[in-house]
Each structure stands twice: as structure tokens, then as C-alpha cells.
């Protein structure tokens, strides 16, 4: 069995592959709880992480890390690969494999990341922005009176009549407006007709508010990790 790990700042997604090319089971756990104990003996493991301390925590485990890959289905020559987050590498690889190019992946997690590939399979970079929870925490941490607002699935449709409603609307409109603007920039840079895929915990908000977005599925990043493992084993 192959175990796939997408280790984020907040949560870790675990995928199990019993038949090559097909993820048969998904689980999630807080990244703080991740330990070698979750890896059964005899299993191969492929992983992406944006948390450097996790690599030390799992140092005794035999793991294929995404950033150790040398074979790709995408050309990364335009960017400093060493500085590129492993989750963004996995998303780019999955984007190239999943459909027509040019393409744009939007991963709506703790941070919102954007990955672009042109029609020739060359990674063109992207952008990184704060996600909803980061924006909420920043407003709470760096002001004297603004409360911490927990994002929820109910999207605001009118102006806020109290502080909490105003913060919620401000965060949601900033996120949606920023994503729309980056899609516009992607079409300017790559040419009209860019295929846009959204993934991550806040992707539902994107689908509900922006037309023409493709659902990458909850295992999108894991699929990228699996593809890289297959290319490099």
C-alpha cells in the first residue's frame, strides 16, 4: 500500500492507494497530532509539507518528499524550485495531468495559492494570499477592539449592520474579489480560455460566487503527490 500525506499548517490529509493511480480512502487529522505511528510497517509513503518541523518529526520514516523529485510532467525552469512550496508543486503537477492547458489552480486553505501553467506545460508562477481565517486573525491580533470572527459556510449578501457582520463581509468580499482579479490577470498573461480549478477547504465559497470554476476534488493535491511518486520511483 502507498500512503499519501498532504501536510498543511493546520491539518494533514491522508490518502491510501491500494491500486496504483487510484486513491481509495481519505482521512484528515490535525497536523499537530501527526506522528510516525500513523504509518503502518511495510507501507511506502509519499508526502508534501509546508511545515519544516514535520520533516524532523518524521525523520526516521522512509518517505518520498515531493521536493526531492527530479522527474516532472511540468517545466519549472522559470522559477526558483527550491523556494517553491511542495503543496504548490503537487498542485501544479495535478493540474497538468487533469485536463487541458493553459490552466490555473486555486487552493483555498490557510493561505490561498495560485499556480499557473501555460499551454506548453511551463509553470508560470502565481500568487499567495491570506485565507479567510488568516484575515480574521490578523484583524483580531493587530487591532485593539475587533473580535475574532470564525468563518462559516453562510456567505454574506448584504452590508454588515454590526462589527462582526462587517468583518465577515469584508473578509469574504476581499477573498472573492482577489480571486476574480487573479483569474483576470491569468487570462491576460496566458491567453483567454484558461481552465480554472479550485480546491481546498474554502473552495465551496469560490464555486458559489464565481462562474466557470472546475471542482478539482478533495484529493487534488494528493493526486499530484501520487503522480510525482510514480514518475520518480
C-alpha positions in Angstrom: 0.0 0.0 0.0 1.1 3.6 -0.8 0.2 6.3 1.8 0.0 9.9 0.6 0.4 12.8 3.1 -0.5 16.4 2.3 0.8 18.1 5.5 -0.6 21.6 5.9 -0.2 24.2 8.6 -3.4 23.3 10.3 -4.5 19.8 9.1 -2.9 16.8 7.4 -4.8 15.0 4.6 -4.0 11.3 4.4 -4.8 9.2 1.3 -4.5 5.4 0.8 -3.6 3.8 -2.5 -4.1 0.1 -2.9 -4.3 0.1 -6.7 -1.8 2.4 -8.5 -3.4 5.5 -9.8 -6.4 5.4 -7.5 -6.9 6.8 -4.1 -9.3 4.6 -2.3 -9.6 6.2 1.1 -9.2 9.7 2.6 -8.7 10.8 6.2 -7.8 14.1 7.9 -6.1 14.8 11.2 -4.6 17.9 12.9 -1.0 18.4 11.8 0.0 18.8 15.5 -1.1 15.1 16.0 1.0 13.7 13.1 3.5 11.1 14.2 5.3 8.0 12.8 2.6 5.9 14.4 0.2 6.6 11.6 2.4 4.8 9.1 1.9 1.0 9.1 5.0 -1.1 8.7 5.9 -2.1 5.2 4.0 0.8 3.5 5.5 3.2 1.1 4.9 6.9 1.8 4.9 10.0 -0.4 4.4 13.4 1.1 4.3 17.2 0.7 4.7 19.5 3.6 4.8 23.3 4.2 5.8 22.7 7.8 9.6 22.1 8.1 9.5 20.8 11.6 7.4 17.9 10.4 10.3 16.5 8.3 12.3 16.4 11.5 9.5 14.7 13.4 9.2 12.0 10.7 13.0 11.8 10.0 13.1 8.1 10.9 10.4 7.2 8.4 11.2 6.2 4.8 9.3 8.9 2.9 9.5 10.2 -0.7 9.2 14.0 -0.3 7.8 16.0 -3.2 10.8 18.4 -3.2 13.2 15.5 -3.7 11.7 14.7 -7.1 13.8 15.0 -10.2 11.3 14.0 -12.8 8.2 16.1 -13.6 5.3 16.5 -16.1 5.7 20.3 -15.9 8.7 22.5 -16.7 9.7 24.6 -13.6 12.7 26.3 -15.2 11.2 29.8 -14.9 11.1 29.8 -11.1 13.4 29.0 -8.1 12.2 25.5 -7.5 14.0 25.3 -4.1 11.8 28.2 -2.8 8.6 26.8 -4.2 6.2 25.2 -1.6 5.8 21.5 -2.0 2.0 21.8 -1.9 2.2 24.2 -4.9 4.4 21.7 -6.7 1.9 18.9 -6.2 -1.0 21.2 -7.3 0.8 22.1 -10.4 1.6 18.5 -11.3 -2.0 17.5 -10.7 -3.3 20.5 -12.8 -1.1 19.4 -15.8 -2.4 15.9 -15.6 -6.1 16.6 -15.0 -7.1 18.5 -18.2 -6.4 21.0 -20.9 -3.8 23.8 -20.7 -3.3 26.7 -20.0 -4.6 26.2 -16.5 -4.8 27.9 -13.1 -5.2 26.1 -9.8 -6.6 28.0 -6.8 -6.0 26.2 -3.5 -8.2 27.8 -0.8 -6.7 26.7 2.6 -5.0 28.6 5.4 -3.3 30.6 2.6 -4.8 30.9 -0.8 -2.3 29.9 -3.5 -2.5 30.3 -7.3 -0.5 28.1 -9.7 -0.4 28.8 -13.5 0.8 26.6 -16.3 0.9 27.8 -19.9 -0.2 25.8 -23.0 3.4 24.5 -23.4 3.4 22.9 -19.9 5.7 25.6 -18.4 4.9 26.7 -14.8 4.4 30.5 -14.9 4.4 31.1 -11.2 1.4 32.5 -9.4 0.4 34.2 -6.1 -0.1 33.7 -2.4 -2.7 35.4 -0.4 -4.2 35.0 3.2 -7.2 32.8 3.5 -10.3 33.7 5.5 -9.0 32.5 8.9 -5.7 34.3 8.5 -7.5 37.6 7.6 -9.8 37.1 10.6 -6.9 36.5 13.0 -4.9 39.4 11.6 -7.8 41.8 12.3 -8.1 40.5 15.8 -4.4 40.4 16.6 -3.4 43.8 15.2 -6.3 45.9 16.4 -7.5 46.9 19.9 -11.2 46.1 19.7 -12.0 44.0 16.7 -13.2 40.5 17.7 -12.1 37.2 16.2 -14.7 36.0 13.7 -14.9 32.3 12.8 -15.6 31.9 9.1 -18.6 29.8 8.3 -20.4 28.5 5.2 -23.1 31.2 5.1 -22.0 33.8 2.7 -22.9 37.4 3.4 -25.2 39.0 0.9 -25.7 42.5 2.4 -23.7 45.1 4.2 -22.9 44.4 7.8 -25.0 46.1 10.5 -22.6 45.4 13.4 -18.9 44.8 13.8 -19.0 41.1 13.4 -21.1 41.2 10.2 -18.9 43.9 8.8 -15.7 41.9 9.4 -17.3 38.8 7.9 -18.4 40.6 4.7 -15.1 42.4 4.4 -13.2 39.1 4.5 -15.5 37.3 2.1 -15.6 40.1 -0.4 -11.8 40.5 -0.2 -11.3 36.8 -0.9 -13.7 36.6 -3.8 -12.6 39.9 -5.3 -9.0 38.9 -5.1 -9.6 35.6 -6.8 -11.6 37.2 -9.6 -8.8 39.7 -10.2 -6.1 37.0 -10.3 -8.2 35.0 -12.8 -8.4 38.1 -15.0 -4.6 38.5 -14.7 -4.1 34.8 -15.6 -6.2 35.3 -18.8 -4.1 38.3 -19.7 -0.8 36.5 -19.2 -1.7 33.1 -20.6 -4.4 34.0 -23.1 -8.2 33.8 -22.8 -9.8 30.5 -22.0 -7.6 29.5 -19.1 -9.0 26.4 -17.3 -9.5 27.3 -13.7 -9.6 24.6 -11.0 -10.4 25.3 -7.3 -9.5 23.0 -4.4 -9.2 23.3 -0.6 -11.5 23.8 2.4 -12.9 27.2 1.2 -13.4 26.2 -2.4 -17.1 25.9 -2.0 -17.2 29.6 -1.5 -15.5 30.1 -4.8 -17.8 27.8 -6.7 -20.9 29.6 -5.3 -19.6 33.1 -6.2 -17.6 32.7 -9.4 -18.9 31.1 -12.6 -16.8 28.7 -14.7 -14.7 27.2 -12.0 -13.9 23.5 -12.1 -14.0 21.4 -8.9 -10.6 19.7 -8.5 -12.0 17.4 -5.8 -10.8 16.9 -2.2 -7.9 14.6 -3.2 -6.4 17.0 -5.9 -3.1 17.8 -4.1 -2.8 14.1 -3.1 -3.1 13.1 -6.7 -0.2 15.4 -7.5 1.9 13.8 -4.8 1.0 10.3 -6.2 1.9 11.3 -9.8 5.3 12.6 -8.6 5.9 9.3 -6.7 5.1 7.3 -9.8 7.4 9.5 -12.0 10.3 9.2 -9.6 10.2 5.7 -8.1 
